[in-house]
């Protein structure tokens, strides 16, 4: 048999088997939780399934979709640890918001967030707790938006279940851990016409917004290369801290998985500057990791002093530094790095290199150049005044006052609510959530194959060619106020 004919027949046979399984109710979309998403890295089987999904075409294009406006956005927050409890406070500042439900595995966390609502002069919310309290919350009525800062493994299951029960979903990063989960988010959002936004707060930091608008105005010319990262030593104070992450879940994510486990903080902002999914798309990547030189050493040192850490000693930890390089359809490149376990100053890099200029945030200070030398601080200040987008001028000062990573968290929350209240498209859609998150499994696939090239799925299924760039105006919105309240919160 002709080799190409054999491949074609096999592809269609696999496709028929896969669709039959979906129809029979054994697949992810039938159950609501992926039955086959038990492998973190992208396996051959998952890549074949991805090709099937990609070949189907869109059910509905969620890029630029404007859901019906709502005067009051009724929010449920699931996951009330550090990020979740902070979100309850931030969201309480926004007019046109009601926090109607709170959920956490641990009831004491729900009680603590109820006290936050009380101090913020907000009504008491309905309470949900327990291992699967989130399911009952998603099934309940009178909720518009489910906001999910939980451990990573719950991001996709909760977002999918929320959308299937008629709610918009806003999930912490990464939105998905597997390629199967990425596609489940896309399929569910398109089918239900419910927003699925990944809460990538770094897209709303002030230098990132400045350079996004400058890129849009052509100040850097054609951007040919970008770099982003998450370089943040979490090892001692967070990963191995008994009181940091419930059940040590963040440390466990670093065992047995070798790749970029947290790509979106560095990738999201530069992807927006390069119009990924809106005029260009990720094509393929290669990824390489170092060995682990610190995590297992730390685990063994701690285990020698405290039996609690013995189960974490002599485990296969991911390499300290992962470097992933992406090539886009238009021939541009992006480097993304991940390192949370060596002694380095914090960095997300945020470098944009174009034919007319360059910008770089880390290592500080923030810098921009249009030649061989960085411009002076006074000139950078002038660029901030001239090119900061409308959202910064409208809400930036208030956001700095409210707080949340210097204000970017609040800008993100305010913008999400303002878009929902006014029936505007969201800045980040489900395709962004999937494309930015898929580096987690795909980088691991590449690392496992001696840094072999791995194709990146087109989650827009061709729509990237006609999708419009992100709207940086506030047209049709900016009428959502902020409450003037200063409670004495001791979180």
Secondary structure, DSSP 8 states (H G I E B T S, - for coil): --HHHHHHHHHHHHHHHHHHHHHHT-SHHHHSS-TT---SS--HHHHHHHHHHHHT--SS--TT------SSEEEEEE--SHHHHHHHHHHHTBTTEEEEEEEESSHHHHHHHHHHHHHTT----EEEESTTHHHHHHHSSS--EEEE---GGGHHHHHHHHHHTT-EEEE-S-S-SSHHHHHHHHHHHHHHT--EEE--GGGGSHHHHHHHHHHHTTTT-SEEEEEEEEE---IIIIIT-TTTSGGGHHHHHTBS--S-S--HHHHHHHHHHTTBTTTB-EEEEEEEE---SSHHHHHHHHHHH-GGGGGGTT--B--S-EEEEEEETTS-EEEEEEESSSS---B---EEEESS-EEE-SSSS-EEESSSSB--HHHHHHHHHHHS-HHHHHHHHHHHHH-SGGGHHHHHHHHHHHHHHHT---SS-HHHHHHHHTHHHHHHHHHHTTS--EE---TTTTGGGT------S-TT-----B---------
